[in-house]
């Protein structure tokens, strides 16, 4: 799961908020698209924060806001990556521990930061476990009804696929039955079309539209990026869930696997952490 979502993140990151003409020309899945000043195949904050969540999960420790905040700070400082919202990026670069991060945060965002990192939570055994842990981690940075619901929906998509709750085409309707509260999005099963904006519910609903469209991981990645807008987050959320579904062909191009960054916390580290996650 972690390698697949990192591929989606790294590939999609080159197309985030790009002009539609650029996306149409280069979204061919032939390899990562280099951008000025950026290394092709390098993942963004979406994957880095997901790693932080995954590491806490496999540690077996009881979750607290302080533990999670410490992990967010640690993950950033040991291997700084781009993609964070400017204010949060500056804050992470300035603080030295989780206590300081919690003290200085103003967690009123309804954007996608809590949803993009929630995928591993979906591996937990029950829906109640998923809802509780997704909400707890969301409240650190996105303590709003919409921010929390987006994180819970992203985690529930993974839970549905991993635990084989039902056919992939029904995942969004299933989530609608669990998260019926109105956060201004019209329902998780409402198909998304067009550019994806910054709010978390937008990325999640777009990802669910990609998921319910079926096909393999390659088709889903191409479709997510073709939407334009915040496509790295859409691809991260969609591929996290799709990679756990027996209905989805694991057909990402070899070049995307091969050229994903592979430093200390790159492809091989993600694969090893994945193996540990699947035994929680």
Beta strands, then each sheet from edge to edge (+ up, - down):
end
